[in-house]
Amino acid sequence: MGLILGVVVVAGIILFLLVCCYALFKQLLGAIERVLSGTLSEPIIGRSVLARRTRNAISSLVRQITELKSRAEVERSNLSAILESINEGVFLLDNERHITLVNESALRIFSIESSPTGRALVEVLRSPQIEMLVKQAIIEKSRKSREILHETRSREGYSKRHLAVSVAPVKGEGVSPSTVVVVHDVTEIRRLEAIRKEFIVNVSHEIRTPLAIINGFLETLLEGAVDDPELAKSFLETMSRHGNRLNLLIEDLLTISRFEFGCERLQIAPVYIHEILTNVVRQLEPRIRSVGVNIILNVPTDLPHIPADGFRIEQLFFNLLDNALKYAKSTNPTVSFKAFCEGDEMVVDVSDNGPGIPIHDQPHVFERFYRIHKDRSRDAGGTGLGLSIVRHIALVHGGNVSLYSVPGEGCKFTVRLPLRGPNAQKPNSNGANVSSSLEK
């Protein structure tokens, strides 16, 4: 009887301990599940040593997980800020070459409108060249770089970009196999390089032509033509004309360089358009009479002044009138000036009834050395920089210049200058008509 009672008591104690352990185990399992789900609670209750130690262990685990999550959030934020602050496009690929991370610059460079995360790189970019570069970098486990010409399609249409692509496997202990693709858009750099080369070629050509003529006549004079007074005088006049053309070219080049590099200091003072245009017509009066051009000045004398550099504004309209005189019609040529205020701007229209400008040439007329009729321009003594200087002067005063022309019916240049003082715009380095607009 006593033995049975002892067995019952031991069994009861064992059952009690099992129930307690089960309850503690159940609490522990629930706590772990809550920690894993992100609740981070401390549900272990009880006064036993085991319960207390379990509670302390859970609390320590919660603190560590919280710290790790906080640190991970900070690192993720820092990484995101770094990626979004750089101009280069960045793609992070997994071991199957699927995109796991991408920054805004990459989306902009490739005109990607929706998130490409999870998709294959070749599917998103559709560039066999980049895909081949990625494969080479993975196989050889080394950095690979290459510049490619990539055609991108967007809502505006197709565009070609020069891209410097660098691909490198991500190395490091504990880092999952991945590859980073960095793309630098060098389209603008290549465009500027092309402009620089074209500019050098144009300047060399413009300088070489008059120099060759001058040297040719000098050699002829040295060989004996100097003894013929009439012939020598003709040669010297031609040499003088081309020497003046060289001087004009150099002066125009220096003027454009000062504007583009921000070295030009405007002497701002009250300027009256009526006086400026009157002076311009007076300076060109001998040419106006020789060509037989009729000048119409529709410029009220009571127009308000504008704060501007009088010398540069006079140069602007001098170039416009000079350009109109070069292409004046043979019968009844007319150039008219019309000035008026519109809002907070002074507007001056310079119109002529010349041959006009072909449609395909109109977007380029403000570019350096661009000539519509190259031979006629050179014969007229032009440097090919006059209209480019006009645009630079307008922009540096915070205004703009635009063109409207119907081929065969003449053209109209519209100059807009602010009434409240210059708020200078930065010209495009190639002198292209980016700020001007073709308007009726």
C-alpha positions in Angstrom: 0.0 0.0 0.0 2.8 2.4 0.9 4.6 1.5 -2.3 1.6 2.3 -4.4 1.1 5.6 -2.6 4.8 6.4 -3.3 4.4 5.6 -6.9 1.3 7.8 -7.2 3.1 10.7 -5.5 6.2 10.4 -7.8 3.9 10.1 -10.8 2.0 13.2 -9.7 5.2 15.1 -9.2 6.5 14.0 -12.6 3.1 14.9 -14.2 3.3 18.3 -12.5 6.8 19.0 -13.7 5.8 17.8 -17.2 2.8 20.2 -17.2 5.0 23.1 -16.0 7.7 22.3 -18.6 5.0 22.1 -21.3 3.5 25.4 -20.2 7.0 27.0 -20.2 7.9 25.4 -23.5 4.6 26.6 -25.0 5.3 30.2 -23.7 8.9 29.9 -25.1 7.6 28.8 -28.5 5.0 31.6 -28.6 7.7 34.1 -27.6 10.0 32.9 -30.4 7.1 33.0 -32.9 6.3 36.6 -31.8 9.9 37.6 -32.1 10.1 36.2 -35.6 6.9 37.9 -36.6 8.3 41.3 -35.4 6.1 41.7 -32.3 9.3 41.6 -30.1 7.2 41.0 -26.9 8.4 39.3 -23.6 5.5 37.0 -22.7 7.4 34.5 -20.4 5.8 34.5 -17.0 6.6 32.6 -13.9 8.8 32.8 -10.8 11.0 29.8 -11.3 14.7 30.0 -12.0 14.1 28.5 -15.4 11.3 30.9 -16.3 13.4 33.8 -15.1 16.5 32.7 -17.2 14.3 32.1 -20.2 12.7 35.6 -19.8 16.2 37.2 -19.6 17.4 35.3 -22.7 14.3 36.4 -24.6 14.8 40.0 -23.5 18.4 39.9 -24.6 17.4 38.4 -27.9 14.8 41.1 -28.4 17.3 43.8 -27.7 19.9 42.4 -30.1 17.3 42.0 -32.9 16.1 45.5 -32.3 19.6 46.9 -32.6 20.3 44.8 -35.7 17.1 46.0 -37.3 17.9 49.6 -36.4 21.4 49.3 -37.8 20.1 47.6 -40.9 17.6 50.4 -41.5 20.3 53.1 -41.1 22.6 51.2 -43.5 19.8 50.7 -46.0 18.9 54.4 -45.8 22.6 55.4 -46.2 22.9 53.1 -49.2 19.7 54.4 -50.8 20.8 58.0 -50.2 24.2 57.3 -51.8 22.7 55.5 -54.8 20.2 58.3 -55.4 22.7 61.1 -55.1 25.1 59.9 -57.9 24.6 60.5 -61.6 25.7 57.0 -62.6 23.1 54.3 -63.1 23.6 51.3 -60.8 22.1 47.8 -61.1 22.7 45.0 -58.6 22.2 41.5 -60.0 21.8 38.2 -58.3 23.6 35.0 -59.5 20.9 34.5 -62.2 21.5 38.0 -63.5 18.2 39.3 -62.2 17.9 42.8 -60.9 17.7 43.1 -57.1 18.5 46.8 -56.8 18.4 49.8 -59.1 18.7 53.6 -58.6 16.8 56.5 -60.2 19.7 57.5 -62.4 19.6 54.0 -64.1 15.9 54.4 -64.6 16.4 57.8 -66.2 19.3 56.8 -68.4 17.4 53.8 -69.9 14.0 55.5 -69.8 12.6 52.8 -67.6 9.1 53.7 -66.3 8.2 50.8 -64.0 10.3 49.0 -61.4 12.5 46.4 -63.1 13.3 44.6 -59.8 13.1 40.8 -60.1 13.4 40.9 -63.9 16.4 39.7 -66.0 18.8 42.5 -67.0 18.8 41.6 -70.7 15.0 41.7 -70.7 14.9 45.2 -69.2 17.8 46.8 -71.1 17.6 44.7 -74.3 21.3 45.3 -74.9 23.4 42.3 -76.0 26.5 44.3 -75.5 25.9 44.9 -71.8 24.7 41.3 -71.3 27.9 40.0 -72.9 30.0 42.3 -70.7 28.2 40.9 -67.6 28.8 37.3 -68.6 32.5 38.0 -69.2 32.8 39.6 -65.8 31.1 36.7 -64.1 33.1 34.0 -65.9 36.5 35.7 -65.5 35.6 37.0 -62.0 37.1 40.4 -62.8 36.0 43.9 -63.7 35.0 44.6 -67.3 34.5 48.0 -68.8 33.4 49.2 -72.2 31.8 52.2 -73.9 28.8 51.4 -76.1 26.3 53.2 -78.2 22.8 52.3 -76.9 19.5 53.2 -78.5 16.8 54.0 -75.9 13.1 54.2 -76.6 10.9 56.6 -74.7 7.6 58.5 -75.1 9.5 61.2 -77.1 10.9 58.6 -79.5 14.2 56.9 -80.1 17.5 58.4 -78.8 21.1 57.2 -79.0 23.3 57.5 -76.0 27.0 56.9 -75.4 27.3 54.8 -72.3 30.4 53.9 -70.3 29.5 50.6 -68.7 31.5 48.9 -65.9 30.7 45.5 -64.5 32.3 43.8 -61.5 31.5 40.8 -59.3 30.8 41.7 -55.7 33.4 40.2 -53.5 33.5 39.7 -49.7 33.0 37.1 -47.0 29.4 36.3 -46.2 28.2 38.1 -49.3 25.8 36.3 -51.6 27.0 35.9 -55.2 26.0 39.1 -57.0 27.2 41.5 -59.7 27.1 45.3 -59.9 26.7 47.2 -63.2 27.6 50.9 -63.2 26.5 53.0 -66.2 27.8 56.5 -66.9 26.0 58.5 -69.6 28.8 60.2 -71.5 26.6 61.4 -74.4 27.1 65.1 -73.5 30.9 64.7 -73.2 31.1 63.1 -76.6 28.8 65.8 -78.1 31.0 68.5 -76.7 34.1 66.7 -78.0 32.5 66.6 -81.5 31.7 70.3 -81.2 35.2 71.1 -80.1 36.7 69.2 -83.1 34.2 70.9 -85.5 35.0 74.3 -84.0 38.8 73.8 -84.5 38.2 72.6 -88.1 36.0 75.6 -88.8 38.4 78.1 -87.2 41.3 76.6 -89.1 39.4 76.8 -92.4 38.2 80.3 -91.8 41.8 81.5 -91.0 43.5 79.4 -93.6 41.5 80.8 -96.5 42.3 84.5 -96.1 45.9 83.7 -95.1 46.3 81.6 -98.3 45.0 84.5 -100.4 47.3 87.0 -98.7 50.4 84.8 -99.0 49.6 84.0 -102.7 49.4 87.7 -103.6 52.5 88.5 -101.6 54.4 85.8 -103.5 53.1 87.2 -106.8 54.2 90.7 -105.8 57.6 89.5 -104.7 58.0 87.7 -108.1 57.7 91.1 -109.9 54.1 92.1 -109.9 55.0 95.0 -107.6 56.5 96.7 -110.6 53.0 97.0 -112.1 51.3 99.8 -110.1 47.8 99.0 -111.2 48.1 95.3 -110.5 50.0 95.9 -107.3 47.2 98.2 -106.1 44.6 95.6 -106.9 46.5 92.9 -105.0 47.0 95.2 -102.0 43.3 96.1 -101.8 42.5 92.4 -101.9 45.0 91.6 -99.2 43.7 94.5 -97.1 40.1 93.2 -97.4 41.1 89.7 -96.3 43.3 91.1 -93.5 40.3 93.0 -92.2 38.3 89.8 -92.4 40.9 88.0 -90.3 40.8 90.8 -87.8 37.0 90.6 -87.6 37.1 86.9 -87.2 39.5 87.1 -84.3 37.5 89.9 -82.6 34.3 87.8 -83.0 36.0 84.7 -81.6 37.2 86.7 -78.6 33.7 88.1 -78.0 32.1 84.7 -78.0 34.8 83.3 -75.8 34.3 86.1 -73.2 30.5 85.4 -73.2 30.8 81.6 -72.9 33.5 81.7 -70.2 31.6 84.4 -68.2 34.5 86.9 -68.6 32.4 89.6 -70.1 31.5 92.4 -67.6 28.4 94.3 -68.7 28.4 98.0 -68.1 24.8 98.4 -67.1 23.2 101.8 -67.7 19.9 103.2 -69.0 19.6 102.4 -72.7 17.0 103.9 -75.1 16.2 101.6 -78.0 15.4 104.6 -80.3 18.9 106.0 -79.9 20.5 102.6 -80.3 18.8 101.8 -83.6 19.4 105.3 -84.9 23.1 105.0 -84.2 23.2 101.5 -85.9 21.5 102.9 -89.0 23.9 105.9 -89.1 27.0 103.6 -88.8 25.8 101.4 -91.7 24.5 104.3 -93.8 27.2 104.1 -96.6 26.3 100.4 -97.1 22.6 101.1 -96.9 23.0 103.7 -99.7 25.2 101.4 -101.8 22.8 98.5 -101.6 19.8 100.8 -102.0 17.9 99.4 -98.9 14.9 101.2 -97.6 15.1 101.5 -93.8 11.8 101.8 -91.8 12.1 102.8 -88.1 8.8 102.1 -86.3 10.3 102.9 -82.9 8.4 105.4 -80.6 10.7 107.9 -78.9 8.8 107.6 -75.7 9.6 104.0 -75.0 11.0 103.4 -71.5 14.7 102.7 -71.2 16.1 99.3 -70.4 19.0 98.6 -68.0 21.7 97.1 -70.3 25.1 97.4 -71.8 24.7 100.0 -74.5 27.8 98.9 -76.5 26.7 95.2 -76.6 23.0 96.1 -77.4 24.2 98.3 -80.3 26.5 95.4 -81.4 23.4 93.0 -81.4 21.3 95.2 -83.7 24.4 96.1 -85.8 24.9 92.4 -86.6 21.2 91.9 -87.4 21.1 94.9 -89.8 24.5 93.9 -91.3 23.1 90.4 -91.8 20.0 91.8 -93.5 22.0 94.0 -95.8 24.1 91.0 -97.0 21.0 89.2 -98.4 19.0 92.2 -99.5 16.8 91.7 -102.5 17.9 93.3 -105.8 14.5 95.1 -106.2 13.0 97.3 -103.6 14.9 95.8 -100.6 13.5 96.9 -97.2 14.5 96.4 -93.6 12.2 97.5 -90.9 12.6 97.9 -87.1 9.6 97.7 -84.8 9.9 98.2 -81.1 7.2 98.0 -78.4 6.7 96.9 -74.7 5.0 93.6 -73.9 4.6 92.8 -70.2 7.9 93.3 -68.5 9.9 93.0 -71.8 11.1 95.3 -74.6 10.4 93.6 -77.9 12.2 94.6 -81.1 11.4 93.0 -84.5 13.9 93.2 -87.3 12.3 92.2 -90.5 13.4 92.1 -94.2 12.0 91.1 -97.5 15.1 89.1 -98.5 15.2 85.5 -99.8 14.3 84.1 -96.4 15.9 81.0 -94.7 15.1 77.4 -95.7 13.1 75.5 -93.1 15.9 72.9 -92.5 18.4 75.7 -91.8 16.3 77.7 -89.4 17.2 75.7 -86.2 20.9 76.2 -86.9 21.2 79.9 -87.8 22.5 80.9 -84.3 25.2 78.3 -84.3 28.8 79.3 -84.7 30.1 79.3 -88.3 26.8 78.1 -89.7 26.2 79.6 -93.1 23.1 79.1 -95.2 24.9 80.1 -98.4 28.5 79.5 -97.6 30.0 81.1 -100.7 27.8 84.1 -100.7 28.5 84.7 -96.9 32.3 84.6 -97.5 32.0 86.9 -100.5 30.0 89.3 -98.3 32.8 89.3 -95.7 30.9 87.4 -93.0 32.7 85.4 -90.3 29.8 83.1 -89.6 29.7 84.3 -86.0 27.4 87.4 -86.2 24.1 85.7 -85.3 25.8 83.6 -82.6 27.0 86.8 -81.0 23.5 88.2 -81.3 22.2 85.2 -79.3 24.9 85.4 -76.7 24.3 89.2 -76.1 20.6 88.6 -75.7 21.0 85.7 -73.3 23.6 87.5 -71.1 21.1 90.3 -70.7 18.4 87.8 -69.6 16.6 88.0 -72.9 16.3 85.8 -76.0 16.2 86.0 -79.8 14.0 84.0 -82.1 13.5 83.7 -85.8 10.5 83.4 -88.1 11.0 83.0 -91.8 9.1 82.0 -94.9 11.5 81.0 -97.7 11.3 83.5 -100.5 9.4 86.1 -98.3 12.1 87.3 -96.0 12.6 86.8 -92.3 11.9 88.4 -88.9 14.3 88.3 -85.9 12.5 89.0 -82.6 14.7 90.3 -79.7 13.3 90.3 -76.2 15.1 92.2 -73.4 13.9 92.6 -69.8 12.8 96.0 -68.6 14.0 95.4 -65.1 17.6 94.5 -65.7 19.7 91.5 -66.8 19.0 88.1 -65.3 21.6 86.3 -67.4 21.1 82.9 -68.9 23.9 80.5 -69.5 24.5 79.9 -73.2 24.9 76.4 -74.6 28.5 75.8 -75.4 27.9 74.9 -79.0 26.0 78.1 -79.7 23.0 76.2 -80.8 19.6 77.8 -80.8 18.4 76.0 -77.7 16.7 79.0 -76.0 15.3 80.5 -79.2 12.0 79.4 -80.7 10.5 79.5 -84.1 7.4 81.5 -83.7 5.0 83.2 -86.1 
